Amino acid sequence: VVKVSRILRVVRVIKIFRELRTMLFSILGSMNSLFWCLVLIIFVLMVFALLFVQIVTEHLIVKGPDLDDRTREDFLIYFGSVETTMTTLYMACTGGTDWIEMLRQLESITWASALAFMFYIAFFQFAVMNILTGIFVDNAVKVSKVDQDALMSEQRKKELQDAEFLREICQDIDTDGSGAISWEEFESYMDNEKGLQCLALLGLNIYDAKTFFDALKSVDGKDDVDIGQFVSGSMRMKGAATSIDMQALSYEAKLIRKSQDSTAKQLKHEIGQLNLAMGRIASAVNSLIASANPAKPKVLVAEEEKQIALCKLSI
């Protein structure tokens, strides 16, 4: 068991054995279905075996004295017991023997028994075997779909191929051979219908070329976009937005909202401090005016209290 598990582990790791791995795991995944298929086959064989044993037994009882030993022996070889009849019926449907001999023996009894035998052959071949084959094929398809290693390998291979194709496109866009793409070069390429189609094949449906290019160059702030950066950025933006992308945007929006709330609270505090300082300045000015003009002290005091009250309300 340990050696077999090691062999399967090696087969699972090596990429060139993908088809062999799929077949092996399909067989292993069909063991449960195989058990119930055997139960169904045994049940069908037993039902028809009981029928033909009953027919042959009644025939031997009624016509036994008139039959020669060779004919009686042939009946017993194929229909001597339930177990023997089940083996005969199984061999007749799986190529173990030619079922024309059994049909001739049953024809010598009654035409109805021969018709029942032909019905069994048709039922087993066209109904039972096709249903069982469909079950095994369905299990094999399910196993091949859940082969995560193969799926990840194919997806990674597809991403590498798309990245290489996009790099070749970038080399076509970079007309001056500087290793970076300017907005003029990108705009010139996007004016060509062939350029749009090439990018669309990679899942890059660009409706606003300027916005797309600005998003790529916003990382380092340069006017030109390096080819490597263009490829990596474009590969991240290809295809439709996933739930992970939406969650990332939601998280970033929450961080921005939190930062804005903190900034607003700090700004409110600073404004309060500024108002308080202005109130104090106004109070000092009023004091100077009051000392210079003592005829209006009450008005100035009231004004000072008003300024202080406004500062407190703003805080």
C-alpha positions, 0 to 999 in steps of 0.5 A, a space after each residue: 500500500 505504501 509503495 502504491 501511494 508513493 507511485 501515485 504521488 509521483 504520478 501526481 507531481 509529474 506534469 507529463 502524466 496528467 492523462 494517466 493521473 486522470 485515468 487512475 483517479 477516475 478508476 479510484 473514484 468509481 470504486 463505490 459506483 462499481 460496487 453498486 453496479 455489480 449488485 445491480 448486475 447480480 440482481 438482474 442475472 438472478 431474476 432471469 436465471 430463476 425464470 430460465 431454471 424454472 422453464 428448463 426444470 418444468 421441461 425436463 420433468 414433463 419431457 424428460 423420459 423422451 429426451 436423449 442423454 446428450 440433450 439432457 446433458 446440454 440443458 444441465 450444462 447451461 441451466 443446471 442450477 441457479 448459479 450455473 444459469 447466472 454464469 451462462 447469462 453473464 457469459 452470453 452478454 460479455 462474449 464468454 460464449 456464443 448465445 445461439 446455442 442457449 437460444 436453440 435449446 430454449 427454442 426446443 422448449 417453447 417459442 416464448 422461452 426463446 423470446 424471453 431469452 432474446 429480451 434478456 439479451 436486449 435488456 442487458 446490452 441496451 439498458 443495463 450496460 448503457 446505464 452502467 457505462 453512463 454512470 462510469 463516464 459521469 464519475 470520470 468527468 466529475 473526477 477530472 473536473 475536481 483535479 485541482 492540480 491540473 486546473 491550476 497548472 492549466 490556468 498558470 500555463 494560460 496566464 504565462 502564455 497571455 503574458 508572453 503574448 502581451 509582451 510581444 504586443 508591447 514590443 510592437 507598441 514601443 516603436 522607438 525601442 526604448 523599453 517603455 511605452 509613452 502615451 503617444 505610442 499607446 494612442 497610436 496603437 489604439 487607433 488601429 483596429 487590429 490593436 484593439 482586437 489583439 488586446 480584446 483577445 487577452 480579455 482587455 476590453 479598453 473603452 477609455 485608452 487615456 484612463 487605462 494608460 493613466 492607471 498603469 503609470 500612476 504607480 511610479 508617476 512617470 510619463 512612460 510605462 515600462 514594458 514589464 510594468 505594463 504587462 503586470 498591470 494589464 494582467 491584473 486588470 484583465 477580465 471582469 471584477 471578482 468578489 475579491 476585487 470588490 472586497 479589496 475596493 470596499 476595504 480601501 474605501 473604509 480606510 479612506 473614510 476612516 482617514 477622512 473622519 480622523 482628518 475632519 476631527 483634527 480639523 474641527 479641533 484646530 478650528 476650535 483652537 483658532 476661534 479660541 485664540 481669536 476670541 482672546 485676541 478680540 478680548 485683549 483688543 477690547 480691553 485696550 479700547 476700554 482702557 483708552 475709552 472708559 465711557 463704554 466698559 459694559 459694552 466691551 465686557 458684554 462683547 468679550 463675553 459674547 466672543 468667549 461664548 462663541 468660541 466655546 460653542 465652536 469647540 
